[in-house]
Amino acid sequence: MSEALELAQRVLREAKGDEALAVVQSERSGMARFARSEVHQPTLIENDVLELQIVRDGRLGVAASNRTDEDGVRALAARAAEAADSAPADPDFAGLAPPADPPEVAGYDEETAALSAEDQARLAAAAIDASKLDLYGFFTSGVTELALASTTSLAVSQPMTDASVLALAAVDDASGYAEQTSWRLAGIDPAGASVEAVEKAERTRGAVTLEPGSYRAVLEPPAVAELLLYFGYDAFSALGLIEERSYAFGRLGEKVFDERFSLADDSLDPRGLPKAFDFEGTPKQRVELVENGVFSGVVWDRTTAKRAGGGQQSTGHAPPSSLRHWGPIPYALSVAGGEAGSAQELAELVDDGIYVTRLHYLSIVDAREGVITGMTRDGTFRVRGGQIANPLVNLRFTVCVPELLADLPGLTRDPVLLNQSAYYDERYPQGMLAPAVATARFDVTGVGSGPGV
């Protein structure tokens, strides 16, 4: 039995209620940030976060702590019980999950788990040394474990590793971006990411403006992933469907995207950052969200499944309790690849349009219709005659994601794993598999600043 699961069971023994669930998130991680090609703000974390959920007379109380001593655990149990006593009854509470055997998944690498702070600094330095321009970004790696134990006899745990490098090469008039993510250290090449960022940055010098309008476009994997992340919060969650406020409402079973577009949420895929179970202890399932353009499904947790009725079951997508108000979250989106071998082949399909590396400052304008606004960043170019030509300043855009995905001349063959972790709270590795895509419609609404710092 793992130390995290032993700790969860120790917490559970202190619970006083009709039902109880103990959740432990254990983390040992480090991050070597760099700016202007110098490492700064190195961060090392070694921490256990304990959460106890207690049910009394249908009322759920939750408390959290990072104190693992006996007094701390007893105080945690007392606070959870007080919270349950003062909470209103929740008619949507589906009870705690029954015991289940989660699937065996990949996602743990001994070499990654063994990385020391010195190793992380060395790998950050490898990225810096490979750059001819000022480099910004980080190298980070961590080993985490999620463990759950409950009065229903649930007892599950999973250790995970992850590593990421982000490289932004930037000077006053140029900027380029690259990133790599994997659960295996062997899947990360900090110097290679740096070289890619520098090559992109050098091509952004002398950027010019572009008139607003609808353009054919090539979107690199980071841009595709960012759009799908914001669109998916509501569109692929059962809560948005039930509350009739997401794009999914009234459209399940309809062909609303290009037939080349297929999308799943698949935490079991070893190409991603695999997960065996969710924060309720329910085994993860692969969920087909879009099949050849047909909107075919959403992800569920126990609460939304109970609200829906009709025998609906959780698909293993319950988030941490702190994010429960979001409903089930599609943590592992995976876009099926197409036939193009490279982004250059997509540019040839576009012929005349724009090329976008990355997006930022995204905001949801209309979740019901899938409208999102934001800006391009760190590598935006004009496409002329099928060639990636002169650089452009950062562009403002407002797109309807379903319309953008309704006409896709092509997708690259091999999806890329993109990091989706923000590293602000407890480390829980998240990633998305996305190819580059060519779209017939990307709506530019204005221009912003030029590339560079």
N, C-alpha and C positions, 0 to 999 in steps of 0.2 A: 504494500500500500504506500502511496506517495505521501510526503510530508504535508502537502496541501490538503489531501483528502483526510488525513488524520486530524488536521486542524479543523476542517469543516465538521467532522464528527464530534470533536471536542466542543465546538460551539453549539452544535445541535443538542448535546446532552444538557446544556444549561437552559434550553427553551422550555417555557411553561405555557402550553396552549393546546388547542384541539389538534392543530397541525403546525409544522414548522419546516422551514427550508434554510439551510446554511450554505452560503456561497463564499468561496475563497478565490481571490485572484492574487497569485504570487508573481512577482516580477523581479528580475535582475537584468538591468539593461544599462547601456551607455550611449551617449551621443557626443560626437566630436563635430561641433559647428565650426565653420570657417567663413571669414569675410575678408575681402581684399587679399585673398591667398594667405591668410594667417588664421591658425586655429584659435578659437576663443570660446568662452562659455562651455567648457567641457562639463557634461552632466552624467553623473552615475546615480542609479536608483537601485536600491534593494529594499523591497517592501512587500508586505502582505496586507491586502485589504479584505476585511471580513464584513459580511452582510448577513443579517438574520431576519427572516420573514416569519412572523408568528400570526396564526389565525386563531381568533377567539370569537365564537358565536357568529361566524360569517364575516367578521371584520378583520382586515389585514393591516398589520403594523410592520414597519420596516425600519431598521437601524443599521448603521455602518460604523466601522472603526478600523484603525490599523494597530490597535493594541492587542497583542497576542498573549499577554500574561493572564493568570487566572483572574485577577481583579478586573482587568480590562474586558475579558470575555463575560464575566458575570454582569458588569455594568452594561455591556451591549445587550444582553438578554433582557435586563430590566427595562432598558429604553424601548426595545422592540415591543415588549408586553404593554408598556404604557401607551405606545403609539396605537396598538391594536385596540385597547380599551377606549381610546378617544376617537377612533376613526368611525365614519359612517359605514353601514353595511353596503357592499358593492354587489348589485344584482348580476354584474357581468363576470364576477370572479368565478373561475372554472375549477377551483380547487387545485391542489398541488399535483404535479405530474406523477403518474405511476412509475415504478421501476421499469427500466428498459435496457436492452443491450445496444449501445451505440455501435455504429459501424467502425471497422478499423480503417484508419486514414493515415496518410503520410503527414509530414509537416514538422518533424523534429530532426535536427541535424546536430550531431555531437560536435563537429568542428565549429559550427556557429555558436553553440552553447558555451564553448570553451573560450571564446574571445575575451581577452582582458581589455582594460582601459588602454594599455599600451598598444595592443593590437588595433583597437579602434582608431587611435591617433595615427598609427602607421598607415592605415588604409585611407584615412582622410588626407594624409600627406601625399600618398600616391596620386590622389586626384589633383591636389594642388600642383605637384611637380610636373604633371602632364599638361598643365595649362600655360599658354603663352599670354593670356589675358588675366586680369583680376578675376578670381574665382570666389563665388559665394555658394553656400550650401551646407551639407552635412553628410557624415557617414554615421549610421546608427545600427546597432544590433541588440537583440535581447532574447532572453529565454523566459517564457511565461508559462503559467499553468492555471487552468480553470478547473475548480473542483466543486461539486455539489453533493450534499447529503441531506436527506429529508426523512420525516417520520413515515413516509410511504415506502420506506426501504430503498429509495433511490440512493445510489452511491456511484458517482462517475467522476472521472478526472481525465484531463488531457494536457500533456506538456507540449509546448509549441516553441519554435524558433522563427525569427525573421531578421532580415537585414535589408537595408536600403541605402542607396547613395543618391543624393540630389546635387546636380552641378549646374550652376548658373554662371556663365562667363559674361561679364559685363564691364564696359567702360563707358565713357560719356556718350558715344554715338553708336554703340553696338551692344547687342545682348543675344545670347543663345542658351537653350535649355536642353537638359537631358536628365533622365533618371533611370534607375534600375532597382528592382525589388525581387527578393526570393526568400524562401525559407532555408535555402542552402547557401553557404558562403561561396561555394563554387559557381553559383549563378550570378555573382556580382563582380564587376570589373570597374573599380573606381577610376582608373586611368582612362579606360575606354569611354566611360561616361563623360569625363572631362574633355577628351579630344572631340567627341561628338558635339558638346556644347560650344567649344571654341570654333569649330568649323561652321556651325550654324551662325554664331555671332559675327564672324568675319564677313558673312554674306549679307548681314543686315545694314552695313554701312551705306550711307547716302539714301536713306529711306524717303519715299515720296508719299503724298497723300492719295486718297481714292475717293471718288464721288460716292455718296450713298446710293444704295440700290440692291437688287437681288442678283447674286452672282453664283455661278457654279463654283464648287470649292472642294479642295482636298483637306481633310481634317486628320492630323496625326493622332495616334492612339491617346496621348494625354488629353487632347481636346475632346475626343469622343467620350472618354471616361468621365470627364468633368460634366459634360452635358447629361449623360445618362445617370450620373450620381444625383444631380438635382431633380431631374425628371422622375427618377425612380422612387424618391422619398414617398411620393403619393401614388404615382401611377401603378407601381408594382406591389403596393401594400394593401392588404385586405381591409385595413381600417379606412383608407380613403374610398375604397369601393363601397363598404357598408354605409359610410356617411354621405355617399353620393356627391363627393367633392373632388374626385380624381378623374383623370382621363379614362380610366378603366370602366367607369360606370356607364352601362348601356352599350359597351363596345366589345365585351368578351365574346369571342367566337367570330368577330368580324375581321376582314382583311383591311387593315388600316396602314400597314407599312409595306415597303418594297418586298417582293417575294424573296429577294436575296438576303433579307434581314431576319435572322433567328437569334433569340436571346434566351438564356436560362439563368437561374440562380443556382450555382452548384458549388457548395462548400466541400464536396467530396473530391473534386478534381485536383490531382497532385500538381498540376501546373500552376495552381493558385496558392492560397494560404489555407490549407485544409482545416476543417472543423468537424468534429464528430457529433456534437450536440449543442443545443442553445442554452440560454440562461434560465430556462425552466427545467432543463434536463431531458428535453425531447430530442430524439435522434434527428439529425439533419437529413433532409431529402433534397434531391435535385428537383427543381420545379421549372417546367417549360413555361416561359412567360410569353414568348412570341415564336411561332413556328411558321417559317416561310411567309412572313408578313401578317399572319393571323394572330391577333391578341388572344392568347390562349389561357392565361392564368395569372394569379397573384400569390404572394406568400402569406402564410397564416401563423398565428400563435394560438395559445389555448383560449385567450379572452375573445379574440375575434371569431374563432371557430364556434364558441358557445353562442355569441351574439347572432351569428349567421344561422345556426340550427341546421336542420336537415342532414345531420350526420357528418357535417364538415369536421375535419380533423386538422390539428396543427401540423405544419410542414417543418417545424423545427426552426422557427425564425423569431423567437422571442428575444428582445434586446435586454440589456441590463435594466434593472428596475428604475434607475435614474432617467431612462429614455422611454419608459413604458407609455408615456403620453403620445409618442410617435406611432405606436402600434408596431406590428411586425416589420422588420427592416430587411431588405434584400442586401445582405452583406457581401455577397460573392457573385456579382453579375458577370456573365461570360457571353461575349458576342461570338457567334460562329464566324470563322474566316471565310474569305471568298476565293477568287482565283488569281488575283494580281500578285505578282512577286515582290513588288516594291511600290513605294509612294510615287516614284517617277512614272510607273505604269498608270497609276491613277491620274496623274497630271496629264498624261496623254489622253485619257478618257475625258477629262474635263475640257481640255483644249484651250479655252479662254475663261479665266476666273481668278480665284485666289487660293493661296496655300496657307494653312494655319497650323502652327505648332502646338500652341497652348492657350488656355483661356484663364481668366481670373475675374474677380469682383462679380461673380455670378449672383443673380437674384431671381427668385420665382415671381413672375408677374401675374400669371393665371394658372394655378395648378389644374383646374378643370380642363383647360385647353392645352396645357403643356407649353406655355409661353415663358421663355427665359431670356433675360438680358444680361449683358456683361461686356467684357473687352477681350481682344486677342492680346498676346504677349510673347515676347522673346523668340521671334521668328515668324513674321508674316510677310508673304511674298505675292507678287502678281504672277499668274500663269498665262503665258502667251504661246500660242502655237504648240501647246502640249509640253512646254518647257517651263521649269520653275525659274522665273526671270527676276526683275528688279525688286528690291525690298520695299515694303510698305511700312508706314507708321502704324502704331497700334490702332486697331479699328474697334469702334463701338458697334454692338450688334444686338438685335432683338429677334429671336427665332421662335417659331412654333416647332418644337422638337418632332412631333409626329409628321409635320409637313417636310421637315428636313430629312426624315427617314423614309418618306414615301416614294422617293425616286433616287435610288442609289446606283449609279452606273457601275460601281465596282467596290470591292473591299480587298484588302491585302489578305494573303493566305494564312499567315501565322499571327494570331492574337498575342499581344504583349501584356505581361503582368504589370499593372500600375498600382502604386501604393495609395491607399485610401485612409491611412492612419494619420491623425493630427498630433498625437503625442502630448496632448494637454492633460488627459486624465489617465486612468489605468490603461496600461498597454494591452491592446487586444488586436492582434494583427489583422488587417483588412486589406483586400486588394481586388482589383477588377481586371478581367482579361478582355482586351479590346484590340481590334485591328485598326489600321487607318481606313478611312472611307472616302469615297468620292460622292458628293451630293449635288443634285441639280439646283438646290436652292439654299442659299445662306444670305440672310438679310442684313446688310451693313447700314447702320443708321447715322454714322458719323465717324470722326477721327479723334484720336487722343494724342498723347505725347509720342515722340519718336523713341526708338529702342535705346537702351542704355540705362545707366544708374540714375 
